[in-house]
Amino acid sequence: MTIREFKMPDVGEGLTEAEILKWYVQPGDTVTDGQVVCEVETAKAAVELPIPYDGVVHALLFEEGTTVDVGQVIISVRTEGGAEPEPVAEAAAPAAAEEAAPAARQPVLVGYGVSESSTKRRPRKAAPAPAVAAQNGTAAPAAPAAPALPEVPVQPAGERPLAKPPVRKLAKDLGIDLASVVPTGDGGVVTREDVHAAAAAAVAPQAAPAPVAAEVSVPAAPAVQAEPVARETRIPVKGVRKVTAQAMVGSAFTAPHVTEFITLDVTRTMKLVQELKADPDLAGLRINPLLLIAKAVLVAIRRNPDVNASWDEAAQEIVLKHYVNLGIAAATPRGLIVPNIKDAHAKTLGELSTALSDLVATARDGKTSPADMQNGTITITNVGVFGVDTGTPILNPGESAILAVGAIKLQPWVHKGKVKPRQVTTLALSFDHRLIDGELGSKFLADIAAVLEHPRRLVTWS
């Protein structure tokens, strides 16, 4: 028998670390070549990692929630053949991990050096927790649950607590271990109120319970003066939030932004959406205003090809793109991401609809790959879904323009010489003034508006 070590790979381009979100296997489990063993979150996406050989899991070197440098061993597997080397130290034992860390450091897979600290643990607040089996087989002592909460059986040791993705994100942001939360939802599901209650209890773990967030009504003991809830909460900036913040700062202070606005009547486009929904040739496809807006952008790019470009700082050149990778900004539980539809310019309306649906579904499931977010050329961000009229969007780094689409509302509008109620929206186009001057930017935005005001141009201008 031989113990083989699987290292954290670079699942993107130049990434140096990733957080282990979930293990799908435990020591003693049999694994096969290509089997997914864990899910990790990088600065760009959540990715499932397959094991590259057959065998039996010997040890999991890091716990869920740990950030690991690329190149560090994360799991060891017993395989057939050869002599068995010395066992690998368990990362779950803090003392052993600290002693073994210098020797365990390995060169990273893509040429990046390993930092002084090979792991960075999420700061957690001490919360009353039920006894949960630790990785080494021992059990943590149980703490009493909050008096005002009903007694609910906790999750069995080793089982993943039941909670919806937004609740998991809330717990992660507040530094609360879901395994320590007493669930009150149907079927033992942890709710938002449960997480808030655990966070409040962590702030003041005295004999008397502290007041919790307004979303949960828990009476305080009348005989004891309750401590006030903390006035601030600190949320670690990591993963998607971290890379988004860095990218937006870099974009805002690198590319000279110009934003132009146009308000337009999209009544005909909204009617066309309804007609296309009833078209049997498009049955089963998701037809919505965003689809026609995306098509209008592609038509406008065809009429103004110079907007589809990028700036090469090193060569001091403008790079014209003869393809359109259309980005769609998506708000997900992990943060804002911008996957793009590759070669959107070459797709039919039906193909574009399918690509949009797949993009949105993948983003919501947290399965967007790093490749899906690379090499975008122009982006659409639909702020109208939040009831916002418009905004001044910041360019996705490396792209030439971004279009913000505002809410579509019934408003009084002069139509054929009379004031009538019409479907109206406002578009905002931000562009890189190094690539696009005012004339080109204005023509591009006007063409998008013209198509949406008279959607027959989707045919006549194509």
C-alpha positions as CSV (number, residue, x, y, z in Angstrom):
1,M,0.0,0.0,0.0
2,T,1.2,3.6,-0.8
3,I,-0.2,6.8,0.6
4,R,-0.6,9.4,-2.2
5,E,-1.0,13.1,-1.5
6,F,-3.3,15.3,-3.4
7,K,-2.4,19.0,-3.4
8,M,-4.6,22.1,-3.8
9,P,-4.4,22.8,-7.5
10,D,-4.6,26.2,-9.2
11,V,-8.2,26.0,-10.4
12,G,-8.0,29.4,-12.1
13,E,-5.3,31.5,-13.7
14,G,-2.7,32.5,-11.2
15,L,-4.8,31.9,-8.0
16,T,-2.7,31.4,-4.9
17,E,-5.3,30.1,-2.4
18,A,-8.8,28.5,-2.0
19,E,-11.2,27.9,0.8
20,I,-12.4,24.4,1.4
21,L,-16.2,24.7,1.5
22,K,-17.3,21.1,1.9
23,W,-15.8,17.6,2.0
24,Y,-17.7,14.9,0.2
25,V,-15.6,12.0,1.6
26,Q,-14.3,11.0,5.0
27,P,-11.4,8.9,6.2
28,G,-12.0,5.2,5.3
29,D,-14.2,6.0,2.2
30,T,-13.3,4.4,-1.1
31,V,-12.6,6.8,-4.0
32,T,-12.1,6.3,-7.7
33,D,-10.3,8.2,-10.3
34,G,-12.3,11.3,-11.2
35,Q,-14.6,11.2,-8.2
36,V,-15.3,14.6,-6.7
37,V,-13.9,14.7,-3.1
38,C,-14.5,18.4,-2.1
39,E,-15.8,21.8,-3.1
40,V,-13.5,24.8,-2.8
41,E,-14.1,28.5,-3.2
42,T,-11.5,30.6,-5.0
43,A,-11.6,34.4,-5.5
44,K,-13.5,33.7,-8.7
45,A,-15.8,30.7,-8.3
46,A,-16.8,27.6,-6.3
47,V,-15.2,24.6,-7.9
48,E,-15.5,20.8,-7.3
49,L,-12.2,19.0,-7.1
50,P,-11.9,15.4,-8.4
51,I,-9.3,12.9,-7.1
52,P,-6.9,11.7,-9.8
53,Y,-6.5,8.1,-8.5
54,D,-8.3,5.1,-6.9
55,G,-7.9,4.2,-3.3
56,V,-9.1,4.6,0.3
57,V,-9.1,8.0,2.0
58,H,-6.4,8.1,4.6
59,A,-6.7,11.6,6.0
60,L,-8.3,15.0,5.4
61,L,-5.6,17.5,6.1
62,F,-7.8,20.6,6.5
63,E,-11.3,21.2,7.9
64,E,-14.1,22.9,6.1
65,G,-13.8,26.7,6.2
66,T,-10.0,26.6,6.1
67,T,-8.2,28.7,3.4
68,V,-5.3,26.7,1.9
69,D,-2.5,27.9,-0.3
70,V,-2.2,26.4,-3.8
71,G,0.3,23.5,-3.6
72,Q,-0.5,22.4,-0.1
73,V,-1.6,18.8,0.5
74,I,-5.3,18.6,1.3
75,I,-6.1,14.9,1.3
76,S,-4.1,11.7,1.4
77,V,-5.3,8.4,-0.1
78,R,-4.1,4.8,0.3
79,T,-3.5,3.2,-3.1
80,E,-2.3,-0.3,-4.1
81,G,1.4,-0.9,-4.7
82,G,4.7,0.1,-3.0
83,A,5.6,0.5,0.7
84,E,3.5,2.6,2.9
85,P,5.3,5.8,4.1
86,E,4.9,7.5,7.4
87,P,1.3,8.6,8.1
88,V,0.5,12.2,7.3
89,A,-0.3,14.4,10.3
90,E,-3.9,15.5,10.7
91,A,-4.4,19.2,10.1
92,A,-7.3,19.1,12.5
93,A,-5.0,18.8,15.5
94,P,-3.7,22.3,16.0
95,A,-0.4,21.5,17.8
96,A,0.5,18.8,15.2
97,A,-0.3,21.1,12.3
98,E,1.9,23.9,13.6
99,E,4.8,21.6,14.0
100,A,4.3,19.9,10.6
101,A,3.6,23.1,8.6
102,P,7.3,24.0,7.7
103,A,8.0,20.5,6.5
104,A,4.7,20.1,4.7
105,R,5.2,23.2,2.6
106,Q,5.5,22.3,-1.1
107,P,6.2,24.3,-4.2
108,V,3.0,25.7,-5.7
109,L,1.8,24.3,-9.0
110,V,1.9,27.5,-11.0
111,G,5.1,29.1,-9.7
112,Y,3.8,31.1,-6.8
113,G,5.6,30.9,-3.4
114,V,3.8,29.6,-0.4
115,S,3.1,32.2,2.3
116,E,4.5,32.1,5.8
117,S,1.2,30.8,7.2
118,S,0.0,28.0,5.1
119,T,-3.6,28.3,6.4
120,K,-5.8,31.2,7.5
121,R,-8.7,30.3,9.7
122,R,-12.0,32.2,9.6
123,P,-12.3,34.3,12.8
124,R,-15.2,32.8,14.7
125,K,-17.2,34.1,17.6
126,A,-17.7,31.8,20.6
127,A,-21.3,30.6,20.5
128,P,-23.1,28.2,22.8
129,A,-22.9,24.9,20.9
130,P,-24.2,21.4,21.3
131,A,-21.7,18.5,21.5
132,V,-20.3,17.8,18.0
133,A,-17.9,15.0,17.2
134,A,-14.5,16.4,16.2
135,Q,-12.4,15.0,13.4
136,N,-10.1,13.1,15.8
137,G,-13.1,11.3,17.3
138,T,-13.5,13.3,20.6
139,A,-16.5,15.4,21.4
140,A,-16.7,19.0,22.4
141,P,-18.6,19.7,25.7
142,A,-22.2,20.7,25.2
143,A,-23.4,24.2,26.1
144,P,-27.0,25.1,27.1
145,A,-29.2,26.4,24.4
146,A,-30.7,29.9,24.6
147,P,-33.5,29.7,27.2
148,A,-36.1,31.4,25.0
149,L,-35.7,29.1,22.1
150,P,-37.6,25.8,21.9
151,E,-35.8,22.6,22.5
152,V,-35.0,21.1,19.1
153,P,-32.9,18.0,18.5
154,V,-29.5,19.0,17.1
155,Q,-28.0,17.5,13.9
156,P,-26.3,14.1,14.6
157,A,-22.6,14.3,14.9
158,G,-20.8,14.4,11.5
159,E,-23.9,15.3,9.5
160,R,-24.1,18.6,7.7
161,P,-26.7,21.0,9.2
162,L,-29.7,21.7,7.1
163,A,-29.9,25.3,5.8
164,K,-30.7,27.2,2.7
165,P,-27.8,28.9,0.8
166,P,-28.6,32.4,1.9
167,V,-28.7,31.2,5.5
168,R,-25.3,29.5,5.1
169,K,-23.9,32.8,3.7
170,L,-25.4,34.7,6.6
171,A,-23.8,32.3,9.1
172,K,-20.4,32.5,7.3
173,D,-20.5,36.3,7.3
174,L,-21.3,36.4,11.0
175,G,-18.7,33.8,11.8
176,I,-21.2,31.3,13.2
177,D,-20.7,27.6,12.9
178,L,-24.0,26.1,11.6
179,A,-23.3,22.9,13.5
180,S,-23.6,25.0,16.8
181,V,-26.9,26.5,15.9
182,V,-30.1,25.1,17.3
183,P,-32.6,24.7,14.4
184,T,-36.2,25.7,14.8
185,G,-37.4,25.3,11.2
186,D,-39.5,22.4,9.9
187,G,-37.5,19.2,9.7
188,G,-34.6,20.6,11.7
189,V,-33.7,23.3,9.2
190,V,-31.7,26.2,10.4
191,T,-33.4,29.6,9.7
192,R,-32.1,33.1,9.5
193,E,-33.6,33.8,12.9
194,D,-31.7,30.9,14.4
195,V,-28.4,32.3,13.1
196,H,-29.2,35.8,14.4
197,A,-30.0,34.2,17.8
198,A,-26.7,32.4,17.8
199,A,-24.8,35.5,16.9
200,A,-26.5,37.5,19.6
201,A,-25.8,34.8,22.2
202,A,-22.1,34.8,21.2
203,V,-21.9,38.6,21.9
204,A,-23.1,38.2,25.5
205,P,-22.7,34.6,26.8
206,Q,-23.7,35.5,30.4
207,A,-26.3,33.9,32.5
208,A,-29.1,36.1,31.1
209,P,-29.7,36.1,27.3
210,A,-28.9,39.3,25.4
211,P,-31.5,40.8,23.1
212,V,-31.2,39.4,19.5
213,A,-31.9,41.0,16.2
214,A,-35.3,42.5,15.5
215,E,-36.2,39.6,13.2
216,V,-36.5,37.3,16.3
217,S,-38.7,38.1,19.3
218,V,-37.1,36.6,22.4
219,P,-38.2,38.0,25.8
220,A,-35.4,38.9,28.3
221,A,-35.4,37.8,31.9
222,P,-37.2,40.6,33.8
223,A,-35.1,40.3,36.9
224,V,-31.7,40.8,35.1
225,Q,-30.5,43.8,33.1
226,A,-29.7,42.6,29.6
227,E,-26.5,43.6,27.9
228,P,-26.9,45.6,24.6
229,V,-26.3,43.9,21.3
230,A,-22.9,44.8,19.7
231,R,-23.1,48.0,17.6
232,E,-20.8,46.6,14.9
233,T,-20.2,43.4,13.1
234,R,-17.0,42.7,11.2
235,I,-17.2,40.5,8.0
236,P,-14.0,39.1,6.6
237,V,-13.5,40.2,3.0
238,K,-12.5,37.1,1.0
239,G,-13.4,35.1,-2.0
240,V,-15.7,36.8,-4.6
241,R,-16.2,39.9,-2.4
242,K,-12.4,40.4,-2.1
243,V,-11.6,40.0,-5.8
244,T,-14.6,42.1,-6.8
245,A,-13.5,45.0,-4.5
246,Q,-10.0,44.8,-5.9
247,A,-11.1,44.7,-9.5
248,M,-13.5,47.6,-9.1
249,V,-10.9,49.8,-7.4
250,G,-8.4,48.9,-10.2
251,S,-10.9,49.6,-12.9
252,A,-12.1,52.9,-11.5
253,F,-8.6,54.3,-11.1
254,T,-7.2,52.8,-14.3
255,A,-9.8,53.3,-17.1
256,P,-11.2,56.8,-17.5
257,H,-14.9,56.2,-17.2
258,V,-17.5,58.2,-19.1
259,T,-21.2,57.5,-18.5
260,E,-24.1,58.5,-20.8
261,F,-27.8,58.1,-20.3
262,I,-30.9,57.7,-22.5
263,T,-34.5,57.3,-21.6
264,L,-36.7,55.5,-24.1
265,D,-40.1,54.0,-24.9
266,V,-39.8,50.2,-24.9
267,T,-43.5,49.4,-25.3
268,R,-43.0,47.7,-28.7
269,T,-40.2,45.5,-27.2
270,M,-42.4,44.5,-24.4
271,K,-45.2,43.5,-26.8
272,L,-42.6,41.5,-28.9
273,V,-41.6,39.6,-25.7
274,Q,-45.2,38.5,-25.2
275,E,-45.5,37.5,-28.9
276,L,-42.3,35.5,-28.8
277,K,-43.5,33.7,-25.7
278,A,-46.5,32.5,-27.6
279,D,-44.5,31.4,-30.6
280,P,-44.5,27.6,-30.9
281,D,-41.1,27.7,-32.5
282,L,-39.7,29.1,-29.2
283,A,-41.6,26.8,-26.9
284,G,-39.6,25.8,-23.8
285,L,-37.2,28.8,-24.1
286,R,-37.0,31.6,-21.5
287,I,-38.1,34.8,-23.3
288,N,-37.8,38.0,-21.3
289,P,-36.8,41.7,-21.9
290,L,-33.1,40.9,-21.0
291,L,-32.9,38.6,-24.0
292,L,-34.0,41.3,-26.5
293,I,-31.8,43.9,-24.8
294,A,-28.8,41.5,-25.2
295,K,-29.7,41.1,-28.9
296,A,-30.0,44.8,-29.3
297,V,-26.5,45.3,-27.8
298,L,-25.1,42.7,-30.3
299,V,-26.8,44.5,-33.2
300,A,-25.4,47.8,-32.0
301,I,-21.9,46.3,-31.8
302,R,-22.2,45.1,-35.4
303,R,-23.0,48.7,-36.4
304,N,-20.2,50.1,-34.2
305,P,-17.5,47.4,-34.1
306,D,-14.8,49.8,-32.7
307,V,-16.6,49.7,-29.3
308,N,-15.7,46.0,-28.9
309,A,-12.1,46.4,-27.9
310,S,-9.5,46.4,-25.1
311,W,-6.5,48.4,-24.0
312,D,-3.1,46.8,-24.0
313,E,-1.2,48.9,-21.5
314,A,2.2,47.1,-22.0
315,A,2.1,47.5,-25.8
316,Q,0.2,50.8,-25.8
317,E,-2.2,49.3,-28.3
318,I,-6.0,49.1,-28.8
319,V,-7.0,45.5,-29.5
320,L,-10.1,45.3,-31.6
321,K,-12.2,42.1,-30.9
322,H,-13.9,40.4,-33.8
323,Y,-16.0,38.3,-31.4
324,V,-18.3,39.3,-28.6
325,N,-18.2,37.5,-25.2
326,L,-21.2,39.1,-23.6
327,G,-21.0,39.5,-19.9
328,I,-24.1,39.3,-17.7
329,A,-23.7,40.7,-14.1
330,A,-25.2,38.2,-11.7
331,A,-25.9,38.8,-8.0
332,T,-25.4,35.5,-6.2
333,P,-25.2,34.5,-2.5
334,R,-21.4,34.5,-2.9
335,G,-21.3,38.0,-4.3
336,L,-21.4,39.7,-7.7
337,I,-19.9,37.7,-10.5
338,V,-19.8,38.4,-14.3
339,P,-19.9,35.3,-16.3
340,N,-20.0,35.8,-20.1
341,I,-21.6,34.1,-23.1
342,K,-18.8,33.1,-25.4
343,D,-19.2,34.1,-29.1
344,A,-22.6,35.6,-28.4
345,H,-22.5,37.5,-31.7
346,A,-22.8,34.2,-33.6
347,K,-25.9,32.9,-31.7
348,T,-29.5,32.8,-32.9
349,L,-32.2,34.2,-30.6
350,G,-33.0,30.7,-29.4
351,E,-29.4,29.9,-28.8
352,L,-28.9,33.2,-26.9
353,S,-31.9,32.4,-24.8
354,T,-30.6,29.0,-23.9
355,A,-27.1,30.4,-23.1
356,L,-28.7,33.1,-20.8
357,S,-30.8,30.6,-18.9
358,D,-27.8,28.3,-18.4
359,L,-25.6,31.2,-17.3
360,V,-28.2,32.3,-14.7
361,A,-28.9,28.8,-13.4
362,T,-25.2,28.0,-13.0
363,A,-24.5,31.3,-11.2
364,R,-27.3,30.8,-8.8
365,D,-26.1,27.3,-8.0
366,G,-22.6,28.6,-7.3
367,K,-21.1,26.4,-10.1
368,T,-19.8,29.2,-12.4
369,S,-16.3,28.2,-13.4
370,P,-13.3,30.6,-13.7
371,A,-13.3,30.1,-17.5
372,D,-16.8,31.3,-17.7
373,M,-15.8,34.7,-16.2
374,Q,-12.6,35.3,-18.4
375,N,-12.2,37.1,-21.6
376,G,-15.4,39.1,-21.5
377,T,-15.7,42.1,-23.9
378,I,-18.8,44.0,-23.0
379,T,-21.2,43.5,-20.1
380,I,-24.9,44.1,-19.3
381,T,-26.0,44.7,-15.7
382,N,-29.8,44.6,-15.1
383,V,-30.3,46.9,-12.1
384,G,-34.0,47.3,-13.0
385,V,-34.8,44.0,-11.3
386,F,-34.3,45.8,-8.0
387,G,-36.6,48.6,-9.0
388,V,-33.7,51.0,-9.7
389,D,-34.1,53.5,-12.5
390,T,-30.4,53.3,-13.5
391,G,-26.9,53.8,-12.2
392,T,-23.3,54.6,-13.2
393,P,-21.8,51.1,-13.5
394,I,-18.0,50.5,-13.3
395,L,-16.4,48.6,-16.1
396,N,-15.5,45.0,-15.7
397,P,-11.6,45.0,-15.9
398,G,-10.4,44.5,-19.4
399,E,-13.7,45.4,-21.0
400,S,-14.6,48.5,-23.0
401,A,-18.2,49.2,-21.9
402,I,-21.0,48.2,-19.6
403,L,-24.7,48.8,-20.0
404,A,-26.9,49.3,-17.0
405,V,-30.6,48.6,-17.7
406,G,-33.1,50.4,-15.4
407,A,-36.6,49.4,-14.3
408,I,-39.2,49.3,-17.0
409,K,-42.2,51.3,-15.8
410,L,-45.5,52.6,-17.1
411,Q,-45.1,56.3,-17.5
412,P,-46.7,59.2,-19.4
413,W,-45.0,59.6,-22.7
414,V,-45.6,61.7,-25.9
415,H,-46.5,59.1,-28.5
416,K,-47.8,60.2,-32.0
417,G,-48.4,63.7,-30.6
418,K,-50.4,62.7,-27.6
419,V,-49.5,61.9,-24.0
420,K,-50.1,58.2,-23.4
421,P,-49.1,55.6,-20.8
422,R,-46.1,53.8,-22.3
423,Q,-43.5,51.3,-21.0
424,V,-40.4,53.5,-20.4
425,T,-36.9,52.7,-19.1
426,T,-33.5,54.4,-18.8
427,L,-30.2,53.0,-20.0
428,A,-26.8,54.0,-18.7
429,L,-23.6,53.2,-20.7
430,S,-20.2,53.5,-19.1
431,F,-17.2,53.2,-21.4
432,D,-13.4,53.5,-21.3
433,H,-12.6,56.9,-22.9
434,R,-9.2,55.6,-24.0
435,L,-11.0,53.2,-26.4
436,I,-14.3,55.0,-27.1
437,D,-14.7,58.7,-27.6
438,G,-17.9,60.6,-27.0
439,E,-19.1,60.3,-30.6
440,L,-18.7,56.6,-30.8
441,G,-20.1,56.0,-27.3
442,S,-23.2,58.2,-28.1
443,K,-23.8,56.4,-31.4
444,F,-23.5,53.0,-29.8
445,L,-26.0,53.9,-27.0
446,A,-28.4,55.5,-29.5
447,D,-28.4,52.4,-31.7
448,I,-29.2,50.2,-28.7
449,A,-32.1,52.5,-27.8
450,A,-33.3,52.6,-31.5
451,V,-33.5,48.8,-31.6
452,L,-35.5,48.6,-28.4
453,E,-37.9,51.4,-29.5
454,H,-38.4,49.7,-32.9
455,P,-37.5,46.0,-32.4
456,R,-38.1,45.3,-36.1
457,R,-34.6,46.7,-36.5
458,L,-33.4,43.4,-35.0
459,V,-34.1,42.1,-38.5
460,T,-33.5,45.1,-40.8
461,W,-30.1,45.9,-39.1
462,S,-28.9,42.4,-38.8
